[in-house]
Amino acid sequence: MLAGGRGTRLYDLTKWRAKPAVPFGGKFRIIDFPLSNCINSGIAQVGVVTQYKSHSLMRHIQRGWGFLRGELGEFVELLPAQQRIETSWYEGTADAVLQNLDIIRSHAPEYVLILAGDHVYKMDYGTILASHVENDADVTVGCIEVPLDEATAFGVMSVNDEFRITEFVEKPEHPKPLPKQPGKALASMGIYVFSTRVLFDELLRDHQLASDSSHDFGKDIIPSIISRLRVMAFPFRNPMLNCPAYWRDVGTIDSLWQTNLELIGVSPELNLYDPEWPIWTYQEQQPPAKFVFDDDDRRGMAVDSMLAGGCIVSGALVRHSLLFSQVRVHSYSTVSDAVIFPDVDIGRHCEIHRAIIDRGCRIPAGTKIGVDSEKDRERFYVSPKGVVLVTPEMLGQDYPHGL
């Protein structure tokens, strides 16, 4: 699992943490979703490749993913850049795997599943592995249909009638649409199944022969092998609805905000309440959320919202928002269409609308956020769709321990 990305499009949210460590869904971090997919798919041997500002990510995995039994060969193992082959950091996704080939070889796998640690979705990886075997493929690429105007952010592929990949272009300026769906393109999910021998051969070939390579699966490895090897596409679809399955790349402030708030819906596409597919994580022991005061002018209440343990709404109104653990909202304040990360304290008479508030912020009494965009831009980051990002540093405060 590749979890070393910078996540630059999330701006200050990834200034002190890796993108897979960004909080999501009220009590999780992004990486919990692909890791849970592994466990729920029966895959209990996972190496997590880390690099960029990985302290909080590594601590989360150590605390929350230590329940696997080593004596049974189960593990979630951290693989930071160790300069095992080169005297440098990981230089691309393919190079990150190359530098851990000796560790992979020691487990003698028949197939290697390569995943991104920064996407939100639920997927049984057994389906893509079965497809790989049934198609006698050398490599299988997980893919999903995306709107054509969004496809420039992904690797885009063309396939023939048997879903063999005939062309693969990473982040094209002018992506090719699907033949029968001119408004859609077939995009890579960053999921690859390799037959192990093929993986070793191609990584070594890229390392030794491709002097101009950026050592990336999407930019270099996949395009270079399409003509030589059997490279298949695996469309990720919902078989019950016969449509593309739920998958989100929460790589921007707007997409992170929107994807979090989608969870509040009556029947969201991503069901966190599914006992058949639990999302595992590290959980602090927190008391239940509490709502206090019931006066006409000061009533603690939440409507169309999700609140994690330890939250106290004291004489304030929370509407259509998602609050992580230990958030305090004090009297006469209003929070709406907002995503509030853990350990945030919102003072009295505040108004917060259409915002993401980062962990540990202390919002002074009387603060208005998301009300006047011009004033917001003077202090905070405002996204293209008007979502306001607030971090402790923007408020002149120190970042909390445990980011």
Salt bridges, closest charged atoms under 4 A:
ASP32 OD1 - HIS60 NE2 2.83
GLU71 OE2 - ARG69 NH2 2.21
GLU86 OE2 - HIS207 NE2 3.06
ASP102 OD2 - ARG84 NH2 2.47
ASP118 OD2 - LYS19 NZ 3.44
ASP118 OD1 - HIS119 NE2 3.46
GLU145 OE2 - ARG237 NH1 2.98
GLU162 OE1 - ARG230 NH2 3.35
GLU167 OE1 - LYS176 NZ 2.87
ASP201 OD1 - ARG197 NH2 3.28
GLU202 OE1 - ARG205 NE 3.42
GLU202 OE1 - ARG228 NH2 2.85
ASP206 OD2 - HIS215 ND1 2.70
ASP249 OD2 - ARG9 NH2 3.63
ASP249 OD1 - LYS19 NZ 3.03
ASP249 OD1 - HIS119 NE2 3.78
GLU262 OE1 - ARG248 NE 3.55
GLU269 OE2 - ARG248 NH2 3.31
ASP274 OD2 - LYS122 NZ 3.78
ASP294 OD1 - ARG299 NE 2.48
ASP296 OD1 - ARG299 NH2 3.56
ASP337 OD1 - HIS320 ND1 2.72
ASP337 OD2 - HIS353 ND1 3.79
ASP343 OD2 - ARG359 NE 3.04
ASP345 OD2 - HIS330 NE2 3.03
GLU351 OE1 - LYS368 NZ 3.32
ASP358 OD1 - ARG17 NH2 3.17
GLU374 OE2 - ARG377 NH1 3.98
GLU393 OE1 - LYS15 NZ 2.83
